[in-house]
Each structure stands twice: as structure tokens, then as C-alpha cells.
Amino acid sequence: MKLSTETGKLPWTGAPVKMIRHLTDYYRVAILGDDFRYMPQSTTLFIDDGIDEQQTSDFIETMAFELKNEFQSRKERVRTFIELDLFTSSEIEAFLTHHTEAQLWAIHYGITGGLGVERASVRTRDVPRGVIPCSSMKNHGVAWAPLENDMEVWLATSRKDGQEWDWDSDIGHESGHAAFAPVPLFVQSANLLKGMLHVDGLNCANDLQPRHIARIVYAFSEIAVVAIRGELRETATGTPIGQKEELLALLRFSHELMPTFGFDRAISVYEQTSGCLDMKHGTEIYEVAAPMMRVIPKFKGMMKSFLAPSVTEFREIFS
């Protein structure tokens, strides 16, 4: 299969770019074989003028090499989920491969890096497209663009401004979000407009506000990716949730909201730890992540919402 370059527009700005679509199909035929199933169903490379053919070719080749290693590592960690009796082989295979259409993946190869915007977009009637960068990783974000009477939602990925590609972060981590742990628009919208408040200090799940629900959804998506990858974060917990008290609160409120998904087992295991999880060699991260991974496929209907659900609406999803 030969890749073709087209002219198009960057989804979140409308700026003219070159683009290469169907990267997933290309990798299936040329490099990954059956492992292509671990890729998001739609992967498009958007290329600024000034990035030449050799740079583009080198990027596509290196990305293929990185993904090949990435998927091998994921398969090794999948075996641990199965050995711990957290999932059957068919269950975790379904989690990783049956919902890869939930979010389009847009990789932007800009001249200097970054997402091509100076600040996060706020949707109004006069702003039909935009992007909301991640608060801690401004070169990653969630974008939207009009599509007939609907809109498309993209996981937007670029390299850091003024830096080379970070293959582990920009491709390894982001490919996980795009394939099995999508990020709804409201997660980044809550981050931009309200601030993601900690959920500890609240008395029960009924006290949660939509911004807290956004925080929980964010935690599920991030922890699923780091668990599948064995990715250590430099926090007190080793996870994207920085403090043991907050991670315990997230697990406890999640058990209240979704009592049949196994959060009680995760709470029991995590309470016995020092708080910091050994992401590479310990088993506790698998226990903590498993119920979150069971929940994530239910998020597909939320992807295009700018507003996080209320507690009542959230409960209805799992009733």
C-alpha cells in the first residue's frame, strides 16, 4: 500500500496543510501485520508547509518502529492482567481493540512544534472549530471541527514547541488514548474553564459536581494508559493522580457510583500500599486500573460533550 499526500486543513484551526490519511491501514500492510488492531481506527498526519518529504518519510518510519515495540510491551503487560484473574484474554482483547473508532487521532507535524494555537479555544456560536490543550502537556489536546450537521472530535498530538518528537510521550502514550482510553471534550473544557478540583474532602458521591466527574473521567483515561504501558509518573502515587488520599477518594466514589465494576477490590489492594505504586514490576497498578478499564468503553457516548455529566446523569450511564 502506498501513502498519498493530499491538501487539506488542520481540523482545529482551518489552516492549510498537507495531510496523509489511512496511516493505520498503511502500517497494517507494510509493518505491523495483525498488531495493527491496537491502533486507533483513524490516524491522520497533518504536515505544515516547510516540512519536506524526507522529514515526513523519516517520521512515518520511526513511528512504525516505535509502535511495533509499544504493542509488544502492551501484550506482555496484558498477560499480567490475565494471570491476576482481572480479565479473561477475550475481555482485555476487546477493551484494547473493539472501541478504536471512539476518537480520531490527528498528529500535527508543525515547523516549530506545538498545536499551532497560542491559547485554548472556547466554543461559541462563531467558533465552529478549536482545540483545548492538556494543562500539563500543551502539545497534546482534544480538538473539534464541523462535519455537516455534526462535528468530529480529535485527539490532537504534536511535538513540544521548539523540540524534537518525544516518541514515548507523543506516540506511545498518545496512541493509547486514541485506541482504548479516549479523552472526552468536557475533560479538557473543565480543565480550562473551571479547574479540576480534587475530590477528596467530599462526603459522598452525591456531593460530586460535574467538574469532579470530569476529574474522575480524566483519571480513568490516564491511569488506563499508564497501567497498560507500565508508565511511571513522578508523583507521590507513581500515577497521574498525585496524592494517595485523592486516589483513594476517586476509588471510593467510583465504587459508590458503579458498585458492580470491582472498585471494592481495587480499594482493598490500594489501602495496603504505601501509596506509591511500582508501575514496572508491582501488581497493584493492575488492580487499581482494572475497574476503570471496565468503565471506559461506556464513555463513547460522551465524547462530543463540552459539559461534564451530573452525578445523576453519570449514574444513568451505568444503571
N, C-alpha and C positions, 0 to 999 in steps of 0.2 A: 504494500500500500504506500502510495506517495502522498506526502503532505503538500497542500497547496496554500499559497498566501493570497488573501483577499484584502480588499479595502473595507474598512468599517468604522465604527465609532466605539470609543471607550464607554461602556454602559452607564457609568455614574457621572460622566461629565459631558458626553457627546462629542468629545474631541476626536478628530480624525486619527486613525491608527491603521496599521496593518494588523491582520489577525489570522491565526491558524486555528481552525476548529478541528474537532474529532481527534484530539490527541489520545483519548482513551482507546479508540479503535486502532489508531496507528501503533500504539505500544503493544496492543494485543497481538497484532500480526507480526510486528518487527522484533519485539524484545521480550515481553512479559509472558506470552502464552496464556495459560489458564489463570495465572495470577492477576490478569487484568481485572478480574471480578472484584478485586479490592480497591479499584479506583472509582472515583465518582463517575456517574454515567456520562456527565458532560464536563469536559475540560477544554477551555479555550485560552490560547495565548494571545494577548494583545501587545503589540510592539510599536513603540514610538518611532517616528522618523529619526534617523541618526543611529539606530541600532542596525548594524549591517547583517548580511546573510550569514557570515561566518559566526558572528556572535550568537545569532539565533540558533544556528545548527549546533554549536557547542552547548548552548543551554539545553536544548532538547535531548541531546545525547547524554549529558551529565545528569539531567533529571531522570532519565530512564535508568541509569546506573544506580542512582540514589534510591529510586522506588523499588528496584529489584531487591536491594539489601533491606530496605524498610519492610517489605512484605514478608521476607524470610524471618526477620526478627519478630514480626507480629504473630506469625504462625507458631513460633517457638513459645511465645507467651500464652497463646490460645491453649496450648496443651496443659498449662498450669491451671487455667480456669476449669478445664475438664477434669483434671486429676483431683482438684479440690471439691468436685461434685457441685460446682456452682452453675454450670451449664452442661448440657449434652453437646456433643460435637455438632449436631444439626442445629441446635439453638444458637450457638455462638457463630456458626457459619451464617445463619440467617441474619443475625444482628449486623455482621460485618458486610454482607453482600446484598441483602434484599431491599435496602432502602437507599441505594446510592443515587437515586434520582431526586432526593429531597432538596438538594441545594446545588445550583450551578457553580462551577469553580472558574473564576476569572483570574488569570495570572497576568499581571501587568509588568512588562519589561520596559521600564522608562529609561530615559537617557541618564538621569541622575538618581533614580530610585524614588521611593515613595509612591503614594496612590494618585499623585497628580492634583491634589487639592490642598489648600492651605489650612482649612478647618473642616470640621464635621458639618454635614448638611442637615438641615431641619426641613422636614417635608411640609410644604404648604400647597395651596391650590396652584400657585405659579411655579412650583419646583417639582416637576414630574419625575426627576431622577436625582440620585445623590448617593453618598457613601458616608457611613459613620465608622471612623476608625476605632480600633480597640484602644482603651485608655492606656494600657501599658505597652502596646506594640502598634505604633501609629502606621506602620506599613501593612498591617492586616486589618480587615474590617468587614462589614456587611453592607452591600450596595443594593440599590433597586433601580429599575428602569421600566418605562412603559412598554406594554405589549398589547396592542389592540385595545380591548376594553378591560384589560387586566394589567398585571405587572409581573416582572421577573425579579427574583431575589438571588443575588450572587454572593458567594464567599469571595471577597476581594483580597488578593495577595500580591505583594510586591517585595522587593528588597528594601532595606533601610536606606533612607536618603543619604547619598554620598558613600555608600558601602557596597561591597560585593554581595552576591547571594549567600545567605546562611542556609545551607541545604537542609540541615536538621530542623531548623525552625520554619523556614519559608516553604519547604516542600514536604519534609517528613511530617511535622506537626499539622500543617495546614491540610495535607491530603487526608489526614484522619478526620478532621472536622467535615471536609467536603464529602467524604464517603460514608461515615457512620455516625458522626456526632455533630449535626448541623447546628448553626447558631441563628436563632430567630432574630428578626429585626428589633423586636422590643428589648432584647438583652442589651444591645448597644444603645438604643434610644434611652433606656432607663439610665444607663451609664452617663449619657450626655446631659440629659435634662434634669434628672433627679438625684443622681449619685446612688451608687449601690450600697445601701446601708447594711450593716451586719445584722444577722437575725438573732444573735444571742441577746439576752435581756428581755425577750418577749415571753409571755406566759404560756401561750398555746398557739396551735396552728391557726385558730380563728382570729388571732391578733395580726396575722400577716397582712401586709398591704401589697398591692401589685408590684411595687419596687422590690419587695422581699421575694416574691415569686420569681421575678427576673433574676435575682441573685441565685436562687436555687437552681433555676434552669441553666444559668451560666456555669454553676459549679458542676452540675451533672455532665455537661458537654466537655468541660475542660478535664475533669477527673477521668472520664471515659477514655479520652485521648492519651493522657499521661499513663494510665494503667495499661492500656494496650501496647504502648511503646516502651514502658519502663523508663519514663522521663522524669528525672528528679528536678524539683523546683527548690530554689534557695529560700525556703520559708521554714518556720518552726515545725510545720507538719510534713514538709517534703512535697506538698501538693499545692495546687493553685489557691487553696483556701489557707490563709496564713496562720491561723491560731487553732489550737486543739478545741477550745471552747466553742468557736464558731462552727467547726466541722461537726462536732457532736450535736450542736443545736440543729444544723441542717439535717443530720440523720434522724434526729428525734422528731422534728416537724414533718419530715418526709414520711416517717412511719405513721404519724397521725393522719396525714393526708392520703396515704397509699398503703394501708396496713397489710396488703397481701403480696407485696413485692419483695419481701425479705430484708427490709431495713432493720428489723429487730436483731437478726443475726449479725449484720454489719455493726450495729451499736455495741453488741456484746463483745465482739472482737476488738473494736477500736478502743473501748473503755479500758482494756487490759494493756494497752501500749503506753509508751512514754509520751505519745503524741506525734512523734516524727516517724514516718513510715520509710522503710528501706525499699525504695522503688525498684531496685535492680534485683535484689535477692530475697526479700521478705515476701510472705504470702498475705499479709494483712491488707495491702492495697487492692488485691484481687477481691477480698471480702467486702471492702468498702465500696468498690466500684460496681460490683455485680448488680445490686438492685437498681442503681442508677442506669445501667446499661439496659435493664429490662424496661425501664420507663421511657427512654429516649425515643424509640420508634413512635410513641404516642404524640410526639411533638410535631409531626409532619403537618398537621392542620394549622399550626400556629406560625408558620414560617414568615408569612407576609404581614403579620400584625405589628403595628408600631406601638401598641399598647399591651402591656402585660395583663394576663387574666387576673380577675379577683380570686380569692380563695374559693368562693362558691363555683365560679366557672372552672377553676382548676380541678376541683373535686369531681365535677360532672364529667370531665375527660376520662376519669378512671372509675366511674361508677358502673 
